[in-house]
Amino acid sequence: MMSEAGLLERKKEGVRVFYRVEDRLVFDLCELVCGKLNRDHKVLSEIEYSI
C-alpha cells in the first residue's frame, strides 16, 4: 500500500524484497508521531508522579 502510494520504493531480487523510502514525507510523519507519543508519555508520567 505504501509503495503504491509512492512513499516507498519496492525492489524484488529473487525471493527477497527490498524497500526504500521514496518520499521524505515519511520521515516528517515519523517525527510528528514520535513527538506526540513523547509528549503524551511525559504528561502521563507527570500525572502518575503527582499522585
mmJSON file of the N, C-alpha and C atoms, coordinates in Angstrom:
{"data_MODEL":{"atom_site":{
"group_PDB":["ATOM","ATOM","ATOM","ATOM","ATOM","ATOM","ATOM","ATOM","ATOM","ATOM","ATOM","ATOM","ATOM","ATOM","ATOM","ATOM","ATOM","ATOM","ATOM","ATOM","ATOM","ATOM","ATOM","ATOM","ATOM","ATOM","ATOM","ATOM","ATOM","ATOM","ATOM","ATOM","ATOM","ATOM","ATOM","ATOM","ATOM","ATOM","ATOM","ATOM","ATOM","ATOM","ATOM","ATOM","ATOM","ATOM","ATOM","ATOM","ATOM","ATOM","ATOM","ATOM","ATOM","ATOM","ATOM","ATOM","ATOM","ATOM","ATOM","ATOM","ATOM","ATOM","ATOM","ATOM","ATOM","ATOM","ATOM","ATOM","ATOM","ATOM","ATOM","ATOM","ATOM","ATOM","ATOM","ATOM","ATOM","ATOM","ATOM","ATOM","ATOM","ATOM","ATOM","ATOM","ATOM","ATOM","ATOM","ATOM","ATOM","ATOM","ATOM","ATOM","ATOM","ATOM","ATOM","ATOM","ATOM","ATOM","ATOM","ATOM","ATOM","ATOM","ATOM","ATOM","ATOM","ATOM","ATOM","ATOM","ATOM","ATOM","ATOM","ATOM","ATOM","ATOM","ATOM","ATOM","ATOM","ATOM","ATOM","ATOM","ATOM","ATOM","ATOM","ATOM","ATOM","ATOM","ATOM","ATOM","ATOM","ATOM","ATOM","ATOM","ATOM","ATOM","ATOM","ATOM","ATOM","ATOM","ATOM","ATOM","ATOM","ATOM","ATOM","ATOM","ATOM","ATOM","ATOM","ATOM","ATOM","ATOM","ATOM","ATOM","ATOM"],
"id":[1,2,3,4,5,6,7,8,9,10,11,12,13,14,15,16,17,18,19,20,21,22,23,24,25,26,27,28,29,30,31,32,33,34,35,36,37,38,39,40,41,42,43,44,45,46,47,48,49,50,51,52,53,54,55,56,57,58,59,60,61,62,63,64,65,66,67,68,69,70,71,72,73,74,75,76,77,78,79,80,81,82,83,84,85,86,87,88,89,90,91,92,93,94,95,96,97,98,99,100,101,102,103,104,105,106,107,108,109,110,111,112,113,114,115,116,117,118,119,120,121,122,123,124,125,126,127,128,129,130,131,132,133,134,135,136,137,138,139,140,141,142,143,144,145,146,147,148,149,150,151,152,153],
"type_symbol":["N","C","C","N","C","C","N","C","C","N","C","C","N","C","C","N","C","C","N","C","C","N","C","C","N","C","C","N","C","C","N","C","C","N","C","C","N","C","C","N","C","C","N","C","C","N","C","C","N","C","C","N","C","C","N","C","C","N","C","C","N","C","C","N","C","C","N","C","C","N","C","C","N","C","C","N","C","C","N","C","C","N","C","C","N","C","C","N","C","C","N","C","C","N","C","C","N","C","C","N","C","C","N","C","C","N","C","C","N","C","C","N","C","C","N","C","C","N","C","C","N","C","C","N","C","C","N","C","C","N","C","C","N","C","C","N","C","C","N","C","C","N","C","C","N","C","C","N","C","C","N","C","C"],
"label_atom_id":["N","CA","C","N","CA","C","N","CA","C","N","CA","C","N","CA","C","N","CA","C","N","CA","C","N","CA","C","N","CA","C","N","CA","C","N","CA","C","N","CA","C","N","CA","C","N","CA","C","N","CA","C","N","CA","C","N","CA","C","N","CA","C","N","CA","C","N","CA","C","N","CA","C","N","CA","C","N","CA","C","N","CA","C","N","CA","C","N","CA","C","N","CA","C","N","CA","C","N","CA","C","N","CA","C","N","CA","C","N","CA","C","N","CA","C","N","CA","C","N","CA","C","N","CA","C","N","CA","C","N","CA","C","N","CA","C","N","CA","C","N","CA","C","N","CA","C","N","CA","C","N","CA","C","N","CA","C","N","CA","C","N","CA","C","N","CA","C","N","CA","C","N","CA","C","N","CA","C"],
"label_alt_id":[null,null,null,null,null,null,null,null,null,null,null,null,null,null,null,null,null,null,null,null,null,null,null,null,null,null,null,null,null,null,null,null,null,null,null,null,null,null,null,null,null,null,null,null,null,null,null,null,null,null,null,null,null,null,null,null,null,null,null,null,null,null,null,null,null,null,null,null,null,null,null,null,null,null,null,null,null,null,null,null,null,null,null,null,null,null,null,null,null,null,null,null,null,null,null,null,null,null,null,null,null,null,null,null,null,null,null,null,null,null,null,null,null,null,null,null,null,null,null,null,null,null,null,null,null,null,null,null,null,null,null,null,null,null,null,null,null,null,null,null,null,null,null,null,null,null,null,null,null,null,null,null,null],
"label_comp_id":["MET","MET","MET","MET","MET","MET","SER","SER","SER","GLU","GLU","GLU","ALA","ALA","ALA","GLY","GLY","GLY","LEU","LEU","LEU","LEU","LEU","LEU","GLU","GLU","GLU","ARG","ARG","ARG","LYS","LYS","LYS","LYS","LYS","LYS","GLU","GLU","GLU","GLY","GLY","GLY","VAL","VAL","VAL","ARG","ARG","ARG","VAL","VAL","VAL","PHE","PHE","PHE","TYR","TYR","TYR","ARG","ARG","ARG","VAL","VAL","VAL","GLU","GLU","GLU","ASP","ASP","ASP","ARG","ARG","ARG","LEU","LEU","LEU","VAL","VAL","VAL","PHE","PHE","PHE","ASP","ASP","ASP","LEU","LEU","LEU","CYS","CYS","CYS","GLU","GLU","GLU","LEU","LEU","LEU","VAL","VAL","VAL","CYS","CYS","CYS","GLY","GLY","GLY","LYS","LYS","LYS","LEU","LEU","LEU","ASN","ASN","ASN","ARG","ARG","ARG","ASP","ASP","ASP","HIS","HIS","HIS","LYS","LYS","LYS","VAL","VAL","VAL","LEU","LEU","LEU","SER","SER","SER","GLU","GLU","GLU","ILE","ILE","ILE","GLU","GLU","GLU","TYR","TYR","TYR","SER","SER","SER","ILE","ILE","ILE"],
"label_asym_id":["A","A","A","A","A","A","A","A","A","A","A","A","A","A","A","A","A","A","A","A","A","A","A","A","A","A","A","A","A","A","A","A","A","A","A","A","A","A","A","A","A","A","A","A","A","A","A","A","A","A","A","A","A","A","A","A","A","A","A","A","A","A","A","A","A","A","A","A","A","A","A","A","A","A","A","A","A","A","A","A","A","A","A","A","A","A","A","A","A","A","A","A","A","A","A","A","A","A","A","A","A","A","A","A","A","A","A","A","A","A","A","A","A","A","A","A","A","A","A","A","A","A","A","A","A","A","A","A","A","A","A","A","A","A","A","A","A","A","A","A","A","A","A","A","A","A","A","A","A","A","A","A","A"],
"label_entity_id":["1","1","1","1","1","1","1","1","1","1","1","1","1","1","1","1","1","1","1","1","1","1","1","1","1","1","1","1","1","1","1","1","1","1","1","1","1","1","1","1","1","1","1","1","1","1","1","1","1","1","1","1","1","1","1","1","1","1","1","1","1","1","1","1","1","1","1","1","1","1","1","1","1","1","1","1","1","1","1","1","1","1","1","1","1","1","1","1","1","1","1","1","1","1","1","1","1","1","1","1","1","1","1","1","1","1","1","1","1","1","1","1","1","1","1","1","1","1","1","1","1","1","1","1","1","1","1","1","1","1","1","1","1","1","1","1","1","1","1","1","1","1","1","1","1","1","1","1","1","1","1","1","1"],
"label_seq_id":[1,1,1,2,2,2,3,3,3,4,4,4,5,5,5,6,6,6,7,7,7,8,8,8,9,9,9,10,10,10,11,11,11,12,12,12,13,13,13,14,14,14,15,15,15,16,16,16,17,17,17,18,18,18,19,19,19,20,20,20,21,21,21,22,22,22,23,23,23,24,24,24,25,25,25,26,26,26,27,27,27,28,28,28,29,29,29,30,30,30,31,31,31,32,32,32,33,33,33,34,34,34,35,35,35,36,36,36,37,37,37,38,38,38,39,39,39,40,40,40,41,41,41,42,42,42,43,43,43,44,44,44,45,45,45,46,46,46,47,47,47,48,48,48,49,49,49,50,50,50,51,51,51],
"pdbx_PDB_ins_code":[null,null,null,null,null,null,null,null,null,null,null,null,null,null,null,null,null,null,null,null,null,null,null,null,null,null,null,null,null,null,null,null,null,null,null,null,null,null,null,null,null,null,null,null,null,null,null,null,null,null,null,null,null,null,null,null,null,null,null,null,null,null,null,null,null,null,null,null,null,null,null,null,null,null,null,null,null,null,null,null,null,null,null,null,null,null,null,null,null,null,null,null,null,null,null,null,null,null,null,null,null,null,null,null,null,null,null,null,null,null,null,null,null,null,null,null,null,null,null,null,null,null,null,null,null,null,null,null,null,null,null,null,null,null,null,null,null,null,null,null,null,null,null,null,null,null,null,null,null,null,null,null,null],
"Cartn_x":[0.818,0.0,0.876,1.918,2.778,3.587,3.957,4.682,3.737,2.499,1.506,1.222,1.349,1.108,2.324,3.454,4.658,5.523,5.211,6.007,7.243,7.141,8.254,8.524,9.797,10.164,10.361,9.822,9.908,10.733,11.74,12.61,12.736,12.325,12.383,13.622,14.373,15.543,15.414,15.004,14.78,13.645,13.923,12.886,12.877,13.821,13.922,13.224,12.709,12.124,12.77,13.261,13.903,13.012,12.9,12.115,13.028,12.737,13.493,12.497,12.744,11.864,12.033,10.947,10.96,10.579,9.75,9.248,9.671,10.37,10.862,9.735,8.516,7.356,7.222,7.68,7.628,8.396,9.554,10.353,9.662,9.053,8.309,7.152,6.45,5.337,5.825,6.946,7.512,7.882,8.479,8.851,7.615,6.547,5.311,4.719,4.649,4.067,4.924,6.231,7.116,7.062,7.001,6.895,5.623,4.516,3.231,3.289,3.838,3.944,4.832,5.935,6.82,6.128,5.379,4.657,3.605,2.864,1.837,2.465,3.581,4.264,4.722,5.267,5.73,4.571,3.451,2.276,1.784,1.679,1.206,2.178,3.466,4.459,4.341,4.112,3.945,2.69,1.631,0.378,0.581,1.203,1.425,2.364,3.331,4.301,3.624,2.643,1.99,0.915,0.564,-0.489,0.068],
"Cartn_y":[-1.179,0.0,1.263,1.277,2.465,2.621,1.498,1.609,2.067,1.612,2.049,3.54,4.079,5.499,6.348,5.706,6.441,6.832,6.288,6.604,5.727,4.502,3.555,3.041,2.729,2.056,0.586,-0.283,-1.724,-2.341,-3.134,-3.766,-5.243,-6.099,-7.534,-8.113,-8.911,-9.621,-11.071,-11.924,-13.335,-13.465,-14.097,-14.276,-13.129,-12.202,-11.072,-9.845,-9.028,-7.75,-6.674,-5.632,-4.514,-3.283,-2.569,-1.337,-0.17,0.961,2.186,3.329,4.235,5.395,6.246,6.484,7.236,8.7,8.953,10.303,10.74,11.859,12.365,12.635,12.747,12.978,11.884,10.686,9.567,9.927,10.542,10.927,12.028,12.975,14.039,13.459,12.501,11.861,11.099,10.41,9.678,10.634,11.765,12.75,13.304,13.566,14.059,13.044,11.793,10.744,10.512,10.42,10.198,11.368,12.584,13.756,13.735,13.368,13.273,12.208,11.053,9.983,10.401,11.085,11.551,12.57,13.503,14.493,13.817,12.881,12.157,11.386,10.741,9.964,10.872,12.028,12.971,13.447,13.78,14.241,13.137,11.91,10.806,10.523,10.625,10.406,11.461,12.7,13.783,13.591,13.108,12.855,11.718,10.632,9.492,9.858,10.716,11.116,11.975,12.794,13.704,13.01,11.783,11.066,10.424],
"Cartn_z":[0.0,0.0,0.0,0.828,0.878,-0.404,-1.031,-2.295,-3.402,-3.345,-4.33,-4.207,-2.993,-2.758,-3.095,-3.431,-3.789,-2.608,-1.426,-0.242,-0.142,-0.622,-0.601,-2.002,-2.237,-3.477,-3.147,-3.958,-3.736,-4.859,-4.473,-5.464,-5.126,-6.052,-5.822,-6.5,-5.713,-6.239,-5.815,-6.728,-6.403,-5.413,-4.275,-3.259,-2.243,-2.392,-1.457,-2.027,-1.112,-1.495,-0.64,-1.287,-0.596,-0.72,0.388,0.394,0.715,0.102,0.337,0.422,1.36,1.487,0.233,-0.438,-1.687,-1.454,-0.467,-0.211,1.185,1.29,2.575,3.56,3.079,3.934,4.99,4.674,5.625,6.899,6.765,7.924,8.726,8.021,8.714,9.516,8.925,9.63,10.858,10.718,11.856,12.983,12.646,13.669,14.37,13.628,14.232,15.198,14.765,15.599,16.842,16.664,17.815,18.785,18.264,19.123,19.945,19.32,20.022,21.108,20.791,21.78,22.951,22.661,23.731,24.628,24.033,24.84,25.706,25.127,25.885,27.042,26.785,27.82,28.956,28.588,29.599,30.475,29.868,30.623,31.549,31.044,31.869,33.022,32.75,33.804,34.887,34.508,35.479,36.315,35.691,36.414,37.411,36.979,37.866,39.006,38.755,39.785,40.854,40.428,41.383,42.217,41.858,42.604,43.851],
"occupancy":[1.0,1.0,1.0,1.0,1.0,1.0,1.0,1.0,1.0,1.0,1.0,1.0,1.0,1.0,1.0,1.0,1.0,1.0,1.0,1.0,1.0,1.0,1.0,1.0,1.0,1.0,1.0,1.0,1.0,1.0,1.0,1.0,1.0,1.0,1.0,1.0,1.0,1.0,1.0,1.0,1.0,1.0,1.0,1.0,1.0,1.0,1.0,1.0,1.0,1.0,1.0,1.0,1.0,1.0,1.0,1.0,1.0,1.0,1.0,1.0,1.0,1.0,1.0,1.0,1.0,1.0,1.0,1.0,1.0,1.0,1.0,1.0,1.0,1.0,1.0,1.0,1.0,1.0,1.0,1.0,1.0,1.0,1.0,1.0,1.0,1.0,1.0,1.0,1.0,1.0,1.0,1.0,1.0,1.0,1.0,1.0,1.0,1.0,1.0,1.0,1.0,1.0,1.0,1.0,1.0,1.0,1.0,1.0,1.0,1.0,1.0,1.0,1.0,1.0,1.0,1.0,1.0,1.0,1.0,1.0,1.0,1.0,1.0,1.0,1.0,1.0,1.0,1.0,1.0,1.0,1.0,1.0,1.0,1.0,1.0,1.0,1.0,1.0,1.0,1.0,1.0,1.0,1.0,1.0,1.0,1.0,1.0,1.0,1.0,1.0,1.0,1.0,1.0],
"B_iso_or_equiv":[0.0,0.0,0.0,0.0,0.0,0.0,0.0,0.0,0.0,0.0,0.0,0.0,0.0,0.0,0.0,0.0,0.0,0.0,0.0,0.0,0.0,0.0,0.0,0.0,0.0,0.0,0.0,0.0,0.0,0.0,0.0,0.0,0.0,0.0,0.0,0.0,0.0,0.0,0.0,0.0,0.0,0.0,0.0,0.0,0.0,0.0,0.0,0.0,0.0,0.0,0.0,0.0,0.0,0.0,0.0,0.0,0.0,0.0,0.0,0.0,0.0,0.0,0.0,0.0,0.0,0.0,0.0,0.0,0.0,0.0,0.0,0.0,0.0,0.0,0.0,0.0,0.0,0.0,0.0,0.0,0.0,0.0,0.0,0.0,0.0,0.0,0.0,0.0,0.0,0.0,0.0,0.0,0.0,0.0,0.0,0.0,0.0,0.0,0.0,0.0,0.0,0.0,0.0,0.0,0.0,0.0,0.0,0.0,0.0,0.0,0.0,0.0,0.0,0.0,0.0,0.0,0.0,0.0,0.0,0.0,0.0,0.0,0.0,0.0,0.0,0.0,0.0,0.0,0.0,0.0,0.0,0.0,0.0,0.0,0.0,0.0,0.0,0.0,0.0,0.0,0.0,0.0,0.0,0.0,0.0,0.0,0.0,0.0,0.0,0.0,0.0,0.0,0.0],
"pdbx_formal_charge":[null,null,null,null,null,null,null,null,null,null,null,null,null,null,null,null,null,null,null,null,null,null,null,null,null,null,null,null,null,null,null,null,null,null,null,null,null,null,null,null,null,null,null,null,null,null,null,null,null,null,null,null,null,null,null,null,null,null,null,null,null,null,null,null,null,null,null,null,null,null,null,null,null,null,null,null,null,null,null,null,null,null,null,null,null,null,null,null,null,null,null,null,null,null,null,null,null,null,null,null,null,null,null,null,null,null,null,null,null,null,null,null,null,null,null,null,null,null,null,null,null,null,null,null,null,null,null,null,null,null,null,null,null,null,null,null,null,null,null,null,null,null,null,null,null,null,null,null,null,null,null,null,null],
"auth_seq_id":[1,1,1,2,2,2,3,3,3,4,4,4,5,5,5,6,6,6,7,7,7,8,8,8,9,9,9,10,10,10,11,11,11,12,12,12,13,13,13,14,14,14,15,15,15,16,16,16,17,17,17,18,18,18,19,19,19,20,20,20,21,21,21,22,22,22,23,23,23,24,24,24,25,25,25,26,26,26,27,27,27,28,28,28,29,29,29,30,30,30,31,31,31,32,32,32,33,33,33,34,34,34,35,35,35,36,36,36,37,37,37,38,38,38,39,39,39,40,40,40,41,41,41,42,42,42,43,43,43,44,44,44,45,45,45,46,46,46,47,47,47,48,48,48,49,49,49,50,50,50,51,51,51],
"auth_comp_id":["MET","MET","MET","MET","MET","MET","SER","SER","SER","GLU","GLU","GLU","ALA","ALA","ALA","GLY","GLY","GLY","LEU","LEU","LEU","LEU","LEU","LEU","GLU","GLU","GLU","ARG","ARG","ARG","LYS","LYS","LYS","LYS","LYS","LYS","GLU","GLU","GLU","GLY","GLY","GLY","VAL","VAL","VAL","ARG","ARG","ARG","VAL","VAL","VAL","PHE","PHE","PHE","TYR","TYR","TYR","ARG","ARG","ARG","VAL","VAL","VAL","GLU","GLU","GLU","ASP","ASP","ASP","ARG","ARG","ARG","LEU","LEU","LEU","VAL","VAL","VAL","PHE","PHE","PHE","ASP","ASP","ASP","LEU","LEU","LEU","CYS","CYS","CYS","GLU","GLU","GLU","LEU","LEU","LEU","VAL","VAL","VAL","CYS","CYS","CYS","GLY","GLY","GLY","LYS","LYS","LYS","LEU","LEU","LEU","ASN","ASN","ASN","ARG","ARG","ARG","ASP","ASP","ASP","HIS","HIS","HIS","LYS","LYS","LYS","VAL","VAL","VAL","LEU","LEU","LEU","SER","SER","SER","GLU","GLU","GLU","ILE","ILE","ILE","GLU","GLU","GLU","TYR","TYR","TYR","SER","SER","SER","ILE","ILE","ILE"],
"auth_asym_id":["A","A","A","A","A","A","A","A","A","A","A","A","A","A","A","A","A","A","A","A","A","A","A","A","A","A","A","A","A","A","A","A","A","A","A","A","A","A","A","A","A","A","A","A","A","A","A","A","A","A","A","A","A","A","A","A","A","A","A","A","A","A","A","A","A","A","A","A","A","A","A","A","A","A","A","A","A","A","A","A","A","A","A","A","A","A","A","A","A","A","A","A","A","A","A","A","A","A","A","A","A","A","A","A","A","A","A","A","A","A","A","A","A","A","A","A","A","A","A","A","A","A","A","A","A","A","A","A","A","A","A","A","A","A","A","A","A","A","A","A","A","A","A","A","A","A","A","A","A","A","A","A","A"],
"auth_atom_id":["N","CA","C","N","CA","C","N","CA","C","N","CA","C","N","CA","C","N","CA","C","N","CA","C","N","CA","C","N","CA","C","N","CA","C","N","CA","C","N","CA","C","N","CA","C","N","CA","C","N","CA","C","N","CA","C","N","CA","C","N","CA","C","N","CA","C","N","CA","C","N","CA","C","N","CA","C","N","CA","C","N","CA","C","N","CA","C","N","CA","C","N","CA","C","N","CA","C","N","CA","C","N","CA","C","N","CA","C","N","CA","C","N","CA","C","N","CA","C","N","CA","C","N","CA","C","N","CA","C","N","CA","C","N","CA","C","N","CA","C","N","CA","C","N","CA","C","N","CA","C","N","CA","C","N","CA","C","N","CA","C","N","CA","C","N","CA","C","N","CA","C","N","CA","C","N","CA","C"],
"pdbx_PDB_model_num":[1,1,1,1,1,1,1,1,1,1,1,1,1,1,1,1,1,1,1,1,1,1,1,1,1,1,1,1,1,1,1,1,1,1,1,1,1,1,1,1,1,1,1,1,1,1,1,1,1,1,1,1,1,1,1,1,1,1,1,1,1,1,1,1,1,1,1,1,1,1,1,1,1,1,1,1,1,1,1,1,1,1,1,1,1,1,1,1,1,1,1,1,1,1,1,1,1,1,1,1,1,1,1,1,1,1,1,1,1,1,1,1,1,1,1,1,1,1,1,1,1,1,1,1,1,1,1,1,1,1,1,1,1,1,1,1,1,1,1,1,1,1,1,1,1,1,1,1,1,1,1,1,1]
}}}
